[in-house]
Amino acid sequence: MSAVDSAIEDVGSPAVIQRSPTNVSTYMYIYPKEKGGNSNEREALLPTTSGVVSGDLILVSGTYYLVRSVLEDRRVDTFFLYRVKLLMCNNTITIRSFDTATKAFIDASTGIPCAIIDSGSAAALSDRSITVPGARGTDSTYQLFAQSSNGIDKNSAFVDANNVALGVTEVNVYFASGLIEATVKVTS
């Protein structure tokens, strides 16, 4: 273990990179949120042994983070650490699929960590987890970020942790490797 990896372990928090079939236990140092900065976006450092990649889902102290991008910090041909951009998950969703036999929606996948933010302030990535329940009946759109492996597409329907029904209006699969960005709208 390098001196930099040891330093991240000393000042960072235990972290688990959620992978199938085996999770990866490591450490992660999350930079303090900048004053006036957005509440969902963070930067962090991970040791060289973590093997973190864009699209990973990381659990730290009970909070999930989606990895938006990864930079291998190299100096004079020496790999020091990973610098990552994160989205803090502020919600969970249940993906529903339509059962043609019963003509009803059934829960296909539950408890999927995601970030849901207001489309109007997507550049600022402000936390809108409180706003969504109050948006029933409006034409407001939101950006949903989740792992692309969850199978969200243009025909997806789901409910969030507040039991608000959401439908997908547009999908940007090129947002970041391993992640999906979907424009969603409250449907009920």
N, C-alpha and C positions, 0 to 999 in steps of 0.2 A: 504494500500500500504506500502510495506516494505521500509526501508531506502535505500537499494540497488536499488529497483525499482525506487524510487524518484531520485536517483543519475543518473541512466541511462536516465531518462526523462530530467534531467537538462543538461547533457552534450551530449546527443544523438540527433538524428534528428527524426522528425515525419516519421513514416513508415506505409505502408498499406500491410498487408499480403493478397494476392489475393486468395480468396476462393469463392466457389460457395455453397450456394446461397448468403452468406453474407461475405463481406470482414472484416478483423480484423484491427482496427486502434490501433497502439502502437508506441513505440519509439525504436530506434536502435542506438547503438554506434558502428561505424565502426572504427577499428584500422587504423591508418595511414599506407599507403603502406610502406613496408620496402625498404630501399635503395638497389637497385639491385634485388629486389624481382620481381616475375612475376606480370604482369599487370592485370590479370583476377581474381586471387584468393585473397580473403580477409577473415579476421576474424572479428567477431562482438559479441556484447553483447546485449541480449534482456531481458526485465523484465519477471518475473515469470507469470505475467498475460497474456502474449502474446500467449502462447500455441503453439509456433512454432514447426514444425515437418520437418523432412527430406523430400525434394521434394517440399516444399513451394516456391512460387514465391513472392518476396517482392519488393515493389516500394518505393524508397527513393530518394527524390529530382530529380525526372525525370529519374532515372536509375533503371533498374530491376536487381535483384540478385536471383539466384537459390540457395537454401539451400542444400548443400552437406551432411552435418552431423550436429547433435545436441548433445550437452553434457549438462546434467543437473548438474550444479555446486552445490553440497551438502557438507555441513561441519557440523559435529556433528548432523546429522539427520535433518539439516535445509536446505531447498531449497532456494538458494540465487539468482540464475540467470541462463539464458541459454547462453552457449558459442556455437557459430555456425561457421562453415566453409562455405564460400559463393563462388559462381562463378558469376562474374559480366557479365551480358549479353552484348555482343558487336554487336549483329545483331538481325534481326527479319526474320522469314521465312514465306512463304505461302506454305502450303501443297497442292499438286495437286493430283487429282485422275483421272483415265482414264475412260472416258465415252464411253462405248462400242457402244452406238447408234450413236454418232457423230464421233467416232474414234479420239477423241481429249482429251487433258487434260483440266480439269476445276478446278478452285480454290475451295478447300474444306474448308480450314481454313486459315485465314489471320492474319498477325500481331502477330505471336507467338514469344515471346522473347526467345532468346537462346544464347549460347556461342559457337563460332566456332573457333577452334584453330588448328594450324599446327600439324599433327600427329608426325612429327619428334621431336617436342619439347613439346609433350603432358605432359611429366613429369614436365616441367617448366611452363606449361599453359600460354605461351606467347600469347599476343594479335595478332591475325592474320586477323583481320577484313579488313585490307588494302590489305593483300596479296591475298586473294581469287579472287578479280576481275582480277588480273594479272596472274592467274594460268590457264587461258583457254588453252585447248589443251595439258595440261601436265598430267602426271600420279600421281601428288601429291594427297595425301589423307589428310583429315582433320577430327578432332573429333568434333562432334556436341553434345552439352548437352542441354536437354530440359526436361520439365515435361513429365513423361510417360503417363499422361492422354491425351496428344495430339494425341496419336495413331500412332506414327511413328514406322514403321516396315521395314523389309527387302525389301518390294516392294514399299516403299514410294519414291515419287519424289517431289521436291520442289524447289523454287527459294528463294534467300536471298534478303535483302534490296537493293542490287546492281543489281538485276535482273540476277544473275548468277544461272544457272540451276545446281542442285546438285542431285545426286542419292545415295542411301544407298548401301554400300557393305557389311556391317556387323553391327549387333546390340548387345550391351551388356546390357541386361535388369537387370543384377545383380550389376550394377555399384554402385548405392545407392538407398535406398528405395524412391520411388516417382520420381526418375529421370531416364532418359535413356541416354546412351552414344551410339552414332552411328558413325561408320566410313563412311565418305561421300567422294565423288569424283565429280569434276566438269564434267558435262556431255555435255556441249556445249561451 
